[in-house]
Amino acid sequence: MAGSGTTLDDYTDRYAQRVRGMTASEIRALFAVANRPEVVSLAGGAPYVSALPLDAVGEMLNRIAVDHGASTLQYGVGQGTVELREHICEVMAGSGIDGDMGASPEDVVVTVGGQQAIDLVARLFLDPGDVVLAEGPTYVGALGAFQAAQARVVHVPMDDDGLIPEALETAIADVAAAGHRAKFLYTIPTYQNPAGVTLTEERRQRVLDICEAAGLLVVEDDPYGQLGFAGEPPAPLRARRRDGVFYLSTFSKTFAPGFRVGWVLAPHAVREKLVIASEAQILCPSAYAQAAVTAYLSTMPWREQLKSYQEIYRERRDAMLTALADLMPDGTRWTRPDGGLFVWATLPDGLNAKEMVPRALRERVAYVPGTGFYADGDGTANLRLNFSFSAPDRIREGIRRLAGVVEQELATRSVFGEVPTIPGRSEAPGSLLDVAEIGAPAVEGESAS
Ligand SMILES: Cc1ncc(COP(=O)(O)O)c(C=O)c1O
């Protein structure tokens, strides 16, 4: 039921300073309409959890409650259970972050998803006005966490090989020349969200060296590293350097986001502070969810499941790339991810992906406009396209509809010059209301990530 009362905010002059810049992300505003069944949504970031053996997962969950309810339905400890932290170390060892690299259960802090991991690091290191360097574009939830910490994000451009080291050097120098000091580099080096690109082997060491020389911490966010379809990705940054690198990950994409279990591997000296900050936020991560992930990792064929996710996503990625190549008008460009969940597309010159959203929704296709992934309004020509959630034929249909919209925009532009914008309608959240009359609400929800 819709809430009652006025939408006018009487509390404006009482909010804390940090609330000032808080606005709904473009992705959140999109979901009201993108979730309707007749809309092909390429907008979400949801893994395809229907691929899990749901009956077996259900039995597993039942046993956790029946056999171990006295502990799993209780409060737990702030750092997370030892059993899960040990399993997390086994998972990380698989990508080279092992005991030799100083990874130990002692230094792992279990979090409520990868999102809390980012928020914790932001709370620990960012004062208002501090600078964070991050790839441009970057994960929208990280932008939210940095904004809540009243930090300023300076983007570092990428190309098909990931973050550009020379651009990182320039950004560090520019920030210093402006009298600021960047606190850390937030990076998603492998199968990046939203760009889908991967930092190459050669560049990884350079990026670490540049950060070390500049005294910059590295916050490596790696939710997708195990979701590759073209062989092994380069080893994580944390597998190459232990000092000054925070490693963040989550079971949201490799198992299921519903459990909300992620983690931080922190330098030893910082771990205690992370636990204290986490306790102040959440007391402790859910004991039941941790037991579920622990049981999943110890009693179920999770590596096989990972393979099945990889195969499904490869097929869907291929469907998207083929459809883009077959159907998109000339002048459209896109990345070719070797893993993860997203393709990042660039529209032909002069087109604006944000202004195109209402038109796309009328044609019953949804995507996330690129501006949501920048702190500075960049990304107007870009769209993020998700390929994990929809079946290959739906993906093709979605791209067919999208291509039609782009063609219409190009045709309009060839007649009128610049595509006309209606004053006051260029802000995506407001303009989405104009298309809210499409169909009935969908039953299935979608993640806003
Ligand atoms: C790069 C990145 N980091 C963190 C997260 C958050 O993960 P979680 O759902 O575990 O909070 C996401 C989710 O999409 C993500 O893409």
The ligand as an ORCA input file, in Angstrom:
! r2SCAN-3c Opt
* xyz 0 1
  C      31.390     -3.911     -7.536
  C      30.392     -4.278     -6.506
  N      30.708     -4.208     -5.230
  C      29.827     -4.534     -4.262
  C      28.568     -4.955     -4.578
  C      27.593     -5.246     -3.464
  O      27.486     -6.573     -3.240
  P      26.452     -7.148     -2.193
  O      25.188     -7.417     -2.931
  O      27.096     -8.360     -1.674
  O      26.249     -6.116     -1.121
  C      28.183     -5.058     -5.915
  C      26.823     -5.481     -6.275
  O      26.387     -5.428     -7.379
  C      29.116     -4.707     -6.903
  O      28.816     -4.771     -8.211
*
